[in-house]
Every structure is written in C-alpha cells, then in structure tokens.
Amino acid sequence: MMGQGSKQYVVARPLYSEDSFAEEHEKVYRHRKTMLDHIVQYFTCDAKRAKNAALSLLPVIGWIKIYRLKEWLLSDIVSGVSTGLVAVLQGLAYCLLASLPPWYGLFSAFFPVIIYFFLGTSRHISVGPFPVLCLMIGSVVTRLVPDEGPPVNITGFEGLTRDEQRVLVASSLTFLTGIMQLVMGILQVGFVVMYLSDTLVSGFTTAAAIHILVSQLKFVLGLQVPGISGPFSIIYTLEKIFNRITSTNVCDVVISLVIMVVVFIVKEINDRFKSKLPVPIPIEVIMTVITCGISYAFDFKTKYGIDVVGYIPKGYESPMAPNLHIIQETAMEAFPMAIVGFAVAFSVAKVYSVKHDYTIDGNQELIAFGVSNIFGASFKSFAASTALSRSAVQESTGGKTQVAGLLSAIIVMVVTFAIGFLLDPLPKSVLGAVVIVNLKGMLMQFKDVPYLWTRDKPDCVVWLGTCFASILLGLDLGLAVGLGLELISVILRVQFPRCSVLANIRGTDIYKDRKDYINIYEPEGVKIFRIPSPIFFANIDFFKSKLVEAVGFNPLRVLRKRNKALRTIRKLLKKGDLQWASKGFLTTSCGPIKDSEDESNMEELDLPTDFKDLPARIDWNADLPANIVVPRVDLHSLILDFAAVSFLDISALKGLKTSLKELIRVEVEVYIVACDPYILEKLHDCCFFDDEVQPSMFFLTLHDAILHILEKHPESTEKKFDYGKILTTVTVHHPGGTLRSRDKNVPDLETRF
C-alpha cells in the first residue's frame, strides 16, 4: 500500500486494442516526402536559402554582427596574447613529435588559425598542433624518411635534404587529410564522429600519451635514438633507449627534471586558485625564457653538448604543391588522422559551446578544418586540430570569440618574423619536458578503468582493448581495433539483449521483471515477455529461443505431437480399436496399441490441428485414449511487450510470424502491446497479417491486454498462494453510463492486482 500522503491518479477510459483506438480517434494525415522531394528541396535555391548558406559557410558573419566591442575586446586581447605565447612554445615542442625541424610548428600555429577564424563555428577552441596528430604524422614521416638508411623511393625526393623530404611528406599528408575532412563536410557526414565513443577516445588518447612520453625520452635524456614506426615500435624504441642509457647527458636530465617539477607545481597552483587568479601563470613561457637566457649565457651547446633548437629562419617559406606519390603512399594513414583530428576538436568545441550557450555545426567544423589543413599544407604546416591545454588557456583567460585566436596567430607571426632568433639556444630537452608535463591530463585517464569496470564492463573492455592495441600496434591500427571492439560490444548488446518475464506490481498498472520484486501478481495461464531491443536478422533466433524458454515449451514440438496423436486416433477409429461414446473415447482393443511410426508427410505435422472428421474436439490437457501422451500446455495467453522494439527487418518479420503461428496453432492466444506505429504500418505494408495472425492481437498498453485477458478468461484470477486468494478489480468505462468496479471474487472488498 502507498503511504498516507502519497499522490495518486485515477484514469477512467475504455479498454483499447490498436483497432478500437484507431476507430475512435482519427489521426492527422501527414504527407511524407519521397526521395525525389528531398532531392528537389536540396537543390532548390531562393534568397533565404542563399543567405543561410552564406551564414553557414562563413560563421564569422553571424557572431561578428553581435560582437560587443567594449565588453569583449579587452578580454580577447588578454586571451590572445596569453594563448599566443603558449602556442609558440607548443608549436616548437609538438614539432619534435612530428620529427620535423622545430620552426615548422610555428607555421602550424599560424596558417590554420587564420582560416578557422572565418570558417569555424566554435568561439573558444585554439586551433593548431595537437600532440596525438603530431605523433601520427611522425610515424609516417619516419616510415618514409627514416633516421637511419635511405628514404623510400618516391618521385620528388631528388635533390632534397632529409629535413626537406620530411617536410614534403608531412605537408602532403596534411593536404590529403584536409581533402578527406572537406569531402566529409560537403557530404554532411559529420555524424561519423558519433561512432567514436568517449570510452574509445579516452583509451586512444591515453595510449597516445604513452607513445608521446616514450618519444620524448630521447630529448629528456639527451640521446640520439632513431625514430621507429609500425607495430611494436614503442618496444623497439624503449630497447634502443635502454641500450644507450649509459650515454645520457646529465645536464639535459637535470634541466628536464627542474622544468617538469616547477611547471607541474605551478600548474597545480593554477588549478587550485583559478578562481582567484585573473589569468593562469604562463609558467611554460616563463621557464622557457629563463632557460633560454641561461643556455645562451653559459653556452650549454658547446660546454655540455646539449642539443638546442638552433637557427630559426625569419618569415614564411614559399607555397608548395603536394606530392601525388606521397599521397598514394599515405592514404591509409590520412583517414584515421582526419577522423581523430576532427573528433578531438569537435569534442572540445562541444564542451565550450554548452558552457557558453551557443551551437556548433559538426559538418561546418569538418569543412573548416579541411580548408585549414589544405591551406596550411600549401605553406608547409602540418595537420592541425586543437590542444586541450591551449584551448583551456584561451577560454580561462577570458576569450569570448575567435578574435582571441586571431591575435594568438599574430603573436606567433611576430615571433616568426622578429624575435625567433632569441629561441636559438633553447635546449630541446626543455621542449620535451614541457610536452611530458602537459600529458598529465591524458595519463590520468587511467583512473577511468576501475570506474568503468564496476559500472560497465563492456565499455571497460573497449577502453583497455583500444589502449593496449594502440600502444603495441600503433595509433592507426589501435584506432581500428578500438572501433572493432566498440562495434562488437554494440552487436553483442543488441544481439543478446536481456529478455525478461514481467509481472504486475500489486495495486498498480505497472509491470516489472518478476525476478526483481516480491509483491507481484501473475494471472494463471498468462505470460508477459519483454525484449528490450530491435528485432532483426542477427537476433531473431535468440528472440525465438528466449521466447521458448519463457513459455516453458516448444510450440512446434507440441504441435507436431498433437498432429501425430490425431493421426493415430484417426487410424484407431478407422480400424475400430477406438470408439466415441458420450463419456469420450473408449478403447475396444484388448492388446496393446502401438503409437504410429508412420513418418510420411512430416510437413503435415506443422499444419494447424484439424478436428473436422472427428466426432468431438479433443481436450489436450485431459487424459488421452490408447495411452497417447502429448505435452501439456498450461498457457492460454502470451503477451509480447514491444515497447522497446524500435524496428523489425524482413528476416525478423518472417521469424516473428512463424513463432506467432506456432503458438496460435497450439491454442495460445498471442497479444502484442505498445508497438511503435511505424512498425505496425510496416507490418501492414509487408502483408504480415492473415487468417491466423490478425491485427486484433495488438493492444495499446500492457494493462489493456491484461484486462482483456482477465475478462475473456475469468478463471485466470483464481490462482491461489499460501497467503490466500488473489483479488482482482477491473475498472470498465461504459459509454453513457457511470464507472463501476467489477470484482471477480468478493464484491464487498476493495481489491487490486
């Protein structure tokens, strides 16, 4: 019983099947567009559509009109300067991951930002080098132009230095990545990122962080280790590092440790006191400037043999065309890069769009990054996305729009043209240390594993599988493995759903899994079966097996037994060994009667039972003559709850119809409830119904079907338990009259399920 102050509601309405509801309530006619209508609409152009298309392709027009000059400009300036300083440092540092000369990272922090300013829909992400993408580029670069040995035989490498060859590879790969992103944006397939779950991305980026950590060890330790790509490259790299560990440059190690400790501590202070600090302390920039000055003053390169950034050319290099031979060689690596770069940027952009209440367009983001990468590749930059830490700086320092991003690009340009030479003595170990410290967020994702294991084990398997595959096999193959595991987990969840038998929660019209509750009511001879997933070719057999398990018998086997028994009874009647009397069948033969072993016409056993040439209808649950045994069926009604069934395919329709016919032929009434209107419409369109399977079996709700069954089979309410009789109230609405309760047992008691 409910508590004293519990809220209650009472509903009085007719008992509805789908047919009766459709007769009483007229539906609104809606014209459904054909494929031709959609094509015509897509290619129709008018002034309004042209304006919307222009605003869509150039989102800058939309937000620049509402730009609050007095309120936002100062914040964007502060944010742009802060982000620009970080972008300079990260551009140099992340370029090492791509196995390119450091100053090319400054190109990637400039050209893509300019294009994204006009085409991007996010106002807060900072576009530029992303460590995971840089690492993926580096694996391709070292595969085609290894540190040791000759490069791959590619047309266009003739007369170029090793660095120039690597730049050509990186820019051609970036160009192809941009083309793929642009094509996906034009084809409106931005939804593809939805297939990269948060779990998969978390496992993938954690593995990428480990790859990045290992790749930076050679800079932190001051070792000369060749870049290695392909499966198990991380193991081979670690092997080479440990083999050369005795050659470690102690000065590099000391500098790296000091940088990492100081940057880590100050970053923790920034996080803890971010509400009190006007802007985060740019500790990476500060430490870089200090180290640069000390390195120059004490001549670290000459005295201690430290590897430094070296000469940084002023200005930008002339544009170059991509190499078609390289594009052919790198097509397989470019696609995962296009997906990963977009997925990470879109995820970060979505977080900030929700926080600041504006919308972003996934397809336009694909176009923006595609054009950014195509344009940047022409000026020798490499693939751009967004770095999480850099975007956090741009947003936390008060950035309101991409004006901050534009100003950060101007800061990068100033460094490139005017003061880049000041970074010549900067030790590469400083850049490696900065990269490693910034991996903290990605490495801390290992804490997700215990949480996932206790909450969702399939998701945990996806995380672990993606992470370990990406670590051992490389990021491109690891991503493919992760997608495969994710697809398998979805298939298994849909193919093997948790089916259940429901029961009524006493005193309500609510039905729950009977295994989960104590105070339940189950009418005798009635089963309620629920499948919580779509039914299609892959799980129709599972559905049928679970249905057989729920009802407790195989209807096809029972049907065959009954038809075989009828065949035997007809033969006995024909021989005279069996006669019909007022009390039933009488056996007249003295000897034992053998069961018929005739196996001819086995297909006839699957047909409905036919009593037309028999003197009476046979009660299959009573004792049969001549020691004939047929399995008893105590079930008279079966309800299939389709509330969670979102679609049926043709294979499922055929399998479902077969199962329904088998149950109907053994005299079990089948009802389907809460069926989606579109599924019901599809059943009509596919000629699902016939003389046996009829539309009248469909009911609006589970409770409607139960009430219908209890009226049709009043004996179902007479089931007894140890604690007494179950009492039932059925409230029926009589049009034109009043409400009344018809008690099946005791009229003077208020009774419920």
Secondary structure, DSSP 8 states (H G I E B T S, - for coil): ---TT-----------BHHHHHHHS---------HHHHHHHHH---HHHHHHHHHHH-HHHHHHTT--HHHHHHHHHHHHHHHHHHHHHHHHHHHHHTTS-TTHHHHHTTHHHHHHHHH---SS--EE--HHHHHHHHHHHHHHS-SSS-----TT-TT--HHHHHHHHHHHHHHHHHHHHHHHHHTT-GGGGGGS-HHHHHHHHHHHHHHHHHHHHHHHHT-------STTHHHHHHHHHHHTGGG--HHHHHHHHHHHHHHHHHHHHHHHTTTT-SS---HHHHHHHHHHHHHHHHTHHHHH---B-----SS--------HHHHHHTHHHHHHHHHHHHHHHHHHHHHHHHHHT----HHHHHHHHHHHHHHHHHTT----EE-HHHHHHHHHTT--STHHHHHHHHHHHHIIIIIGGGGTT-BHHHHHHHHHHTTHHHHGGGGHHHHHHHH-HHHHHHHHHHHHHHHHH-HHHHHHHHHHHHHHHHHHHHHS---EEEEEETTSS-EEETTT-SSEE--TTEEEEE--S-B-TTTHHHHHHHHHHHHTS-HHHHHHHHHHHHHHHHHHHHHTSEEEETTEEEE--SS--------SSGGGGGS----TTSSS---TTS--GGG---------EEEEE-TT---B-HHHHHHHHHHHHHHHHTT-EEEEES--HHHHHHHHHTT---SSS-GGGEESSHHHHHHHHHHH-GGGGG-EETTEE---EEEEE-TTS-EEEEESS-TTS----
